[in-house]
Amino acid sequence: MDTELRELYQQVILDHNKSPRNFKKLENANQDAEGYNPLCGDKIHIYLNVEDGIVKDISFIGSGCAISKASASLMSTIIKGKSKEEAGIIFEKFHDLVTGKLTGEAEIEELGKLAVFAGVRDFPARVKCASLAWHTMMTALQGKDEKVTTE
Ligand code: ZN
């Protein structure tokens, strides 16, 4: 990873930890899911308000490491207002990014701020921290009543 992206990565992690976006329980949530990453101890609860296939609102609460929290915070800002289909596509791209399947520079740049999470792909344990919120969001979106675990 180049220096610029690494600095941006640290900035995003710090910023979203200090002031996580949408960090609250959503009172009008109609879909939700819980996620747990036993490897690191990250816990998350994602709340969604979905209407006509659109994520009208999203929030999360939980406790965990800086990466899991920053990832959840950034995800919430990106997924808000998206359709179920769009959210699914972004999830796939993010997943490919952190697992190292997405390598094209243009494709990575297209992800905007999310691109900073390219930094975790060299640290397999961190991939689970970064993707916990995303897996949990997908489970909430699909309306599945099950607990997500990264194991
Ligand atoms: Zn973690």
Residues whose N, C-alpha, C, O or C-beta is under 5 A from the ligand:
A	BS01	ZN	C40 D42 C65 S68 C129
